[in-house]
Amino acid sequence: MSFRKRSLHHIATLLVTGLGLSGGLETADAGGLEFRQAEHFLQQVDERQPRELWLMAETITVWGHMDESFFGLAGTADLNGRFAKDVWAAAKQITFDGHVDESARFAARNSVLVHGHIGSSLMGAATRTVKLEPEAIVERDALLAAHNVIVQGRIHGRAAIWAKRAIISGRVDGDLYLRADDITFLQGAHIGGDLIYTAPRDLILDQHVHVGGVVERRELPATGVGLGQDLMIQFLLFSGALFTGLIFTALFPRYTGHAVRRIRRSFWNSALIGSLAFFLIPAAAVLAVLTVIGIPAGIVLAGAYAILLYLAKIVVALALGGVVLRRRGPQPYFRVAGTLAIGLLLLYFLTGLPIVGSIGTIAILFIGLGGLILGLTDVQYGPRPPPLSGAQGSPEPRTRDALSQKP
């Protein structure tokens, strides 16, 4: 089976599995990466998972030790074990009462309940409730979004909260950025830094609530889109980008690999080339359309420009996901798909932030467009050899499998 057919087969498998249509996907093991699908998954206290695990099950219960990153998709997830690396989980309901040495990312249709210890940052999103119980500890920053957000535990870094109703009775050692229609601070709440909030009315704090910095209210922007609708729109956009990226990577793996490698190794060159192309290509298309002979070329150029703008975030997401997951060199296709998903999640989060989001969107367009253009020249003429500084290996041969071009 050719590489392209194998890649399309992987896409079909991912889509069928994600829709829950597969009758029983066998456990797949790709080196240090393991895929499992089961009706119920239970890891006992004395059990250890040595490889990175991607798991899909109706119920997931973890009591043991995960030596590598864990990715779980479930109806109900109870995560009570010890996780040495990052944890990513999506479920109807998630309960976390374990210990994560690095970061945790939770998304639930109903609720996310955190009782345990998170050694780095936390991202929690749910349609109903995200709650940090009194014993919960987050060592760094936290981003929480839900209809109801309740913070009773401790966040050692900064926190950002988007909610319909927010209740704070715990401790945030850094700044707190809060946006909600209904905000309640209970006695004993402690904010070590600034409290920046957006709400329909002024916030009146009890004298037993401590704020170490300034308290500032920012006006609520006029919009007809609620939190639930906004999350649904972002989910649909994310799904469309992921699906498009999977197909593009499968059909043009060599081109994708060159573009991603260009972004990671020639970041500023990609941004410069992309910024120039962002303005020059539309101008060239308009000039071509002004001449009768050049109308077809102008239309084709405009269409190619629109496609490249959309694909820009795909290659940037792959580059960003590879940095976050510390993945370099040849990767199995399932890992490429996972890298893309993680990168897109981070991009949609960053572009959704106030002020930073607008700047980030422009930067992504410039960097991704430049990477695609430079990657196209590498495919056509071959990659440029590395600079002669120190002992470096020769450039990779062009005949290697396209996924080996992934950074």
C-alpha positions as CSV (number, residue, x, y, z in Angstrom):
1,M,0.0,0.0,0.0
2,S,1.4,3.4,-1.0
3,F,2.1,6.1,1.7
4,R,-0.8,8.2,0.4
5,K,-3.3,5.3,0.7
6,R,-2.0,4.4,4.1
7,S,-2.4,8.0,5.2
8,L,-6.0,8.1,3.9
9,H,-6.7,4.9,5.7
10,H,-5.4,6.4,8.9
11,I,-7.8,9.4,8.4
12,A,-10.7,7.1,7.9
13,T,-9.8,5.2,11.0
14,L,-9.6,8.4,13.1
15,L,-12.9,9.6,11.8
16,V,-14.7,6.3,12.3
17,T,-13.2,5.9,15.8
18,G,-14.1,9.5,16.7
19,L,-17.7,9.0,15.6
20,G,-17.9,5.8,17.6
21,L,-18.7,3.6,14.6
22,S,-15.8,1.1,14.9
23,G,-16.8,-2.3,16.2
24,G,-13.6,-2.7,18.3
25,L,-10.4,-1.1,17.3
26,E,-7.4,-3.2,18.2
27,T,-4.7,-1.8,20.4
28,A,-2.1,-0.1,18.2
29,D,1.5,0.4,19.3
30,A,3.7,2.8,17.4
31,G,7.0,2.6,19.2
32,G,6.6,4.7,22.4
33,L,3.0,5.5,21.6
34,E,0.1,3.2,22.4
35,F,-3.6,3.5,21.2
36,R,-6.4,1.7,22.9
37,Q,-10.2,1.5,22.5
38,A,-12.3,-0.4,25.1
39,E,-15.7,-0.3,26.6
40,H,-14.3,0.2,30.1
41,F,-10.7,0.9,31.1
42,L,-9.4,0.4,34.6
43,Q,-5.8,0.8,35.8
44,Q,-5.2,-0.6,39.2
45,V,-3.0,1.1,41.8
46,D,0.0,-1.2,41.3
47,E,-0.1,-1.0,37.5
48,R,2.2,1.2,35.4
49,Q,1.8,2.5,31.8
50,P,5.4,3.0,30.4
51,R,4.4,4.5,27.0
52,E,2.4,7.5,25.9
53,L,-1.3,6.4,25.9
54,W,-4.1,7.6,23.6
55,L,-7.3,6.0,25.0
56,M,-11.0,5.9,24.0
57,A,-13.5,4.2,26.3
58,E,-16.9,4.6,27.8
59,T,-15.5,4.9,31.3
60,I,-11.9,5.6,32.2
61,T,-10.6,4.9,35.7
62,V,-6.9,5.5,36.5
63,W,-5.4,4.6,39.9
64,G,-1.9,3.7,38.8
65,H,1.1,5.4,37.3
66,M,1.4,7.0,33.8
67,D,5.1,7.4,32.8
68,E,4.3,9.5,29.7
69,S,1.6,11.8,28.5
70,F,-2.0,10.6,28.6
71,F,-4.8,11.5,26.2
72,G,-8.2,10.2,27.1
73,L,-11.7,10.4,25.4
74,A,-14.5,9.0,27.4
75,G,-18.1,9.3,28.7
76,T,-16.9,9.4,32.3
77,A,-13.2,9.9,33.4
78,D,-12.0,9.4,36.9
79,L,-8.3,10.2,37.0
80,N,-6.9,9.4,40.4
81,G,-3.4,8.1,39.6
82,R,0.1,9.7,39.2
83,F,0.8,11.3,35.9
84,A,4.5,12.0,35.1
85,K,3.8,14.1,32.0
86,D,0.9,16.1,30.6
87,V,-2.8,15.0,30.8
88,W,-5.4,15.7,28.2
89,A,-8.9,14.5,28.7
90,A,-12.3,15.1,27.1
91,A,-15.4,13.5,28.5
92,K,-19.0,14.0,29.6
93,Q,-17.8,14.3,33.1
94,I,-14.2,14.5,34.5
95,T,-13.1,14.0,38.1
96,F,-9.5,14.5,38.9
97,D,-8.1,13.4,42.3
98,G,-4.6,12.5,41.3
99,H,-1.2,14.1,40.8
100,V,0.1,15.6,37.6
101,D,3.8,16.6,37.4
102,E,3.2,18.8,34.4
103,S,0.1,20.4,32.8
104,A,-3.5,19.3,32.7
105,R,-6.1,20.1,30.0
106,F,-9.7,19.1,30.7
107,A,-12.8,19.6,28.5
108,A,-16.2,18.2,29.6
109,R,-19.8,18.3,28.3
110,N,-21.1,18.5,31.9
111,S,-18.5,19.2,34.6
112,V,-14.9,19.1,35.6
113,L,-14.2,18.5,39.3
114,V,-10.6,19.0,40.4
115,H,-9.5,17.6,43.8
116,G,-5.8,16.8,43.2
117,H,-2.5,18.4,42.6
118,I,-1.3,19.9,39.2
119,G,2.4,20.6,39.0
120,S,2.2,23.1,36.2
121,S,-0.8,24.9,34.5
122,L,-4.5,23.9,34.3
123,M,-7.0,24.5,31.5
124,G,-10.5,23.4,32.3
125,A,-13.6,24.0,30.2
126,A,-17.2,22.6,30.5
127,T,-20.7,23.6,29.5
128,R,-22.0,23.4,33.1
129,T,-19.5,23.5,35.9
130,V,-15.7,23.7,36.5
131,K,-14.9,23.4,40.2
132,L,-11.6,23.5,42.1
133,E,-12.3,21.7,45.4
134,P,-10.7,23.1,48.7
135,E,-7.9,20.5,48.5
136,A,-7.0,21.3,44.8
137,I,-3.6,22.9,44.1
138,V,-2.4,24.4,40.8
139,E,1.2,25.3,40.9
140,R,1.2,27.7,38.0
141,D,-1.5,29.5,35.9
142,A,-5.1,28.4,35.3
143,L,-7.7,29.1,32.6
144,L,-11.3,28.1,33.5
145,A,-14.4,28.5,31.4
146,A,-17.9,27.2,32.1
147,H,-21.4,28.3,32.9
148,N,-20.5,28.0,36.6
149,V,-16.9,28.3,37.8
150,I,-16.2,27.7,41.5
151,V,-12.7,28.2,42.9
152,Q,-12.2,26.9,46.4
153,G,-8.6,25.6,46.1
154,R,-5.3,27.3,45.5
155,I,-3.8,28.6,42.3
156,H,-0.1,29.7,42.8
157,G,0.1,31.6,39.5
158,R,-2.4,33.8,37.6
159,A,-5.9,32.8,36.7
160,A,-8.4,33.7,33.9
161,I,-12.0,32.8,34.3
162,W,-14.9,33.1,31.8
163,A,-18.3,32.2,33.2
164,K,-21.9,33.0,33.5
165,R,-21.6,32.7,37.3
166,A,-18.3,32.7,39.2
167,I,-17.8,32.0,42.9
168,I,-14.4,32.6,44.5
169,S,-13.6,31.4,48.0
170,G,-10.1,30.1,47.5
171,R,-6.7,31.6,46.8
172,V,-5.1,33.0,43.6
173,D,-1.5,34.1,44.3
174,G,-1.1,36.1,41.1
175,D,-3.5,38.3,39.0
176,L,-7.1,37.3,38.5
177,Y,-8.8,38.1,35.2
178,L,-12.5,37.5,35.6
179,R,-15.4,37.8,33.1
180,A,-18.9,36.8,34.3
181,D,-22.4,38.1,34.6
182,D,-22.7,37.2,38.3
183,I,-19.5,37.3,40.5
184,T,-19.4,36.3,44.2
185,F,-16.4,36.5,46.5
186,L,-16.9,34.7,49.8
187,Q,-15.1,35.4,53.0
188,G,-11.5,34.2,53.1
189,A,-11.0,34.7,49.3
190,H,-7.4,35.8,48.6
191,I,-6.1,37.5,45.4
192,G,-2.4,38.1,45.6
193,G,-2.2,40.4,42.6
194,D,-4.6,42.6,40.6
195,L,-8.3,41.8,40.2
196,I,-9.4,42.7,36.7
197,Y,-13.0,41.9,36.0
198,T,-15.7,42.5,33.4
199,A,-19.3,42.4,34.6
200,P,-22.6,44.2,34.0
201,R,-22.3,46.0,37.4
202,D,-19.6,47.1,39.9
203,L,-18.2,44.5,42.2
204,I,-18.5,45.2,46.0
205,L,-16.0,43.2,48.0
206,D,-16.4,42.0,51.6
207,Q,-13.8,43.4,54.0
208,H,-12.6,39.8,54.6
209,V,-11.7,39.4,50.9
210,H,-8.0,40.3,50.3
211,V,-6.8,41.8,47.1
212,G,-3.1,42.6,47.0
213,G,-3.1,44.8,43.9
214,V,-5.6,47.1,42.2
215,V,-9.3,46.3,41.5
216,E,-10.3,47.4,38.0
217,R,-13.6,46.9,36.2
218,R,-13.6,46.8,32.4
219,E,-16.7,47.4,30.3
220,L,-18.6,44.4,29.0
221,P,-18.4,44.5,25.1
222,A,-21.8,44.5,23.4
223,T,-22.4,41.1,21.8
224,G,-25.3,38.9,21.0
225,V,-23.2,35.7,21.4
226,G,-23.2,33.9,24.7
227,L,-20.5,31.8,26.2
228,G,-22.1,28.5,25.2
229,Q,-22.7,29.7,21.6
230,D,-19.1,31.0,21.4
231,L,-17.7,27.7,22.6
232,M,-19.8,25.8,20.1
233,I,-18.6,28.0,17.2
234,Q,-15.0,27.6,18.3
235,F,-15.5,23.8,18.4
236,L,-16.9,23.7,14.9
237,L,-14.1,25.9,13.6
238,F,-11.6,23.6,15.4
239,S,-13.2,20.5,13.9
240,G,-13.1,21.9,10.4
241,A,-9.5,22.9,10.7
242,L,-8.5,19.5,12.1
243,F,-10.3,17.6,9.4
244,T,-8.8,19.9,6.7
245,G,-5.3,19.6,8.2
246,L,-5.5,15.8,8.3
247,I,-6.4,15.6,4.6
248,F,-3.8,18.2,3.6
249,T,-1.1,16.4,5.6
250,A,-2.0,13.0,4.1
251,L,-2.2,14.2,0.5
252,F,0.9,16.5,0.6
253,P,3.1,15.1,3.4
254,R,6.4,16.2,1.9
255,Y,5.2,19.8,1.3
256,T,3.8,20.0,4.8
257,G,7.0,18.7,6.3
258,H,9.1,21.3,4.5
259,A,6.8,24.1,5.5
260,V,6.7,23.1,9.2
261,R,10.5,22.7,9.2
262,R,10.9,26.1,7.7
263,I,8.8,27.7,10.4
264,R,10.7,26.0,13.2
265,R,14.2,26.6,11.8
266,S,13.7,30.0,10.0
267,F,11.0,31.6,12.1
268,W,11.8,35.2,11.3
269,N,12.4,34.6,7.6
270,S,9.0,32.9,7.4
271,A,7.4,35.9,9.1
272,L,9.1,38.4,6.8
273,I,8.3,36.4,3.6
274,G,4.7,35.9,4.8
275,S,4.1,39.6,5.6
276,L,5.4,40.6,2.1
277,A,3.3,37.9,0.4
278,F,0.2,38.9,2.4
279,F,0.1,42.3,0.7
280,L,1.8,41.5,-2.6
281,I,-0.2,38.5,-3.8
282,P,-3.6,40.3,-3.7
283,A,-2.1,43.3,-5.5
284,A,-0.7,41.0,-8.2
285,A,-4.1,39.3,-8.6
286,V,-5.8,42.6,-9.0
287,L,-3.3,43.8,-11.6
288,A,-3.7,40.5,-13.5
289,V,-7.5,40.9,-13.6
290,L,-7.2,44.4,-15.0
291,T,-5.8,42.9,-18.2
292,V,-8.1,40.7,-20.3
293,I,-5.5,38.1,-20.9
294,G,-4.5,37.9,-17.3
295,I,-8.1,37.4,-15.9
296,P,-7.8,33.5,-15.6
297,A,-4.3,33.9,-13.9
298,G,-5.7,36.6,-11.5
299,I,-8.6,34.3,-10.5
300,V,-6.3,31.3,-10.0
301,L,-3.9,33.5,-8.0
302,A,-6.7,34.8,-5.8
303,G,-8.0,31.3,-5.2
304,A,-4.5,30.0,-4.3
305,Y,-4.1,33.0,-1.9
306,A,-7.3,32.2,-0.1
307,I,-6.3,28.5,0.3
308,L,-2.8,29.4,1.6
309,L,-4.3,31.8,4.2
310,Y,-6.5,29.0,5.5
311,L,-3.6,26.5,5.5
312,A,-1.4,28.9,7.3
313,K,-2.8,28.0,10.7
314,I,-2.4,24.3,9.9
315,V,1.4,24.4,9.5
316,V,1.8,26.8,12.4
317,A,-0.3,24.4,14.6
318,L,1.9,21.5,13.5
319,A,5.1,23.5,14.4
320,L,3.6,24.7,17.7
321,G,2.3,21.2,18.6
322,G,5.7,19.7,17.9
323,V,7.4,22.2,20.2
324,V,4.9,21.6,23.1
325,L,5.1,17.8,22.8
326,R,8.9,17.9,22.2
327,R,8.6,15.9,19.0
328,R,11.3,15.9,16.3
329,G,12.3,13.7,13.5
330,P,10.2,11.0,11.8
331,Q,6.7,10.6,13.3
332,P,4.0,8.0,12.7
333,Y,0.9,9.5,11.1
334,F,-1.1,9.1,14.3
335,R,1.4,11.2,16.1
336,V,1.3,13.8,13.4
337,A,-2.5,13.9,13.8
338,G,-2.1,14.3,17.6
339,T,0.5,17.1,17.2
340,L,-1.9,18.9,14.8
341,A,-4.8,18.6,17.3
342,I,-2.8,19.9,20.2
343,G,-1.4,22.8,18.1
344,L,-4.8,23.8,16.9
345,L,-6.2,23.8,20.5
346,L,-3.4,26.2,21.6
347,L,-3.9,28.4,18.6
348,Y,-7.7,28.7,19.1
349,F,-7.1,29.5,22.8
350,L,-4.5,32.2,22.0
351,T,-6.5,33.8,19.3
352,G,-9.6,33.9,21.6
353,L,-7.8,36.1,24.1
354,P,-8.6,39.8,24.2
355,I,-6.1,42.1,22.4
356,V,-3.6,39.3,22.2
357,G,-5.9,37.3,19.9
358,S,-6.0,40.0,17.2
359,I,-2.2,40.3,17.2
360,G,-1.8,36.5,17.3
361,T,-4.2,36.0,14.3
362,I,-2.1,38.3,12.2
363,A,1.2,36.7,13.3
364,I,-0.2,33.2,12.5
365,L,-1.2,34.3,9.0
366,F,2.3,35.9,8.3
367,I,4.3,33.0,9.7
368,G,2.2,30.3,8.2
369,L,2.0,31.9,4.8
370,G,5.8,32.4,4.8
371,G,6.4,28.8,5.8
372,L,4.1,27.5,3.0
373,I,5.9,29.7,0.4
374,L,9.4,28.7,1.6
375,G,8.3,25.1,1.9
376,L,7.1,25.2,-1.7
377,T,10.5,26.3,-2.9
378,D,12.1,23.5,-0.9
379,V,9.9,20.9,-2.7
380,Q,10.6,22.4,-6.1
381,Y,14.4,23.1,-5.7
382,G,15.4,21.1,-2.7
383,P,16.0,22.4,0.9
384,R,19.0,24.7,1.4
385,P,21.9,23.1,3.2
386,P,22.5,24.1,6.8
387,P,25.1,26.9,7.5
388,L,28.7,25.7,7.9
389,S,29.1,26.5,11.6
390,G,30.4,23.7,13.7
391,A,30.0,20.0,13.0
392,Q,26.6,19.5,11.3
393,G,25.2,16.7,9.3
394,S,24.4,16.9,5.6
395,P,20.9,17.9,4.6
396,E,18.3,15.1,4.5
397,P,17.9,13.5,1.1
398,R,14.8,14.5,-0.8
399,T,13.8,10.9,-1.4
400,R,13.0,10.2,2.2
401,D,9.5,9.4,3.4
402,A,7.6,12.7,3.7
403,L,6.8,12.3,7.3
404,S,10.5,12.3,8.1
405,Q,10.5,15.9,7.0
406,K,8.4,16.7,10.1
407,P,10.5,18.6,12.7
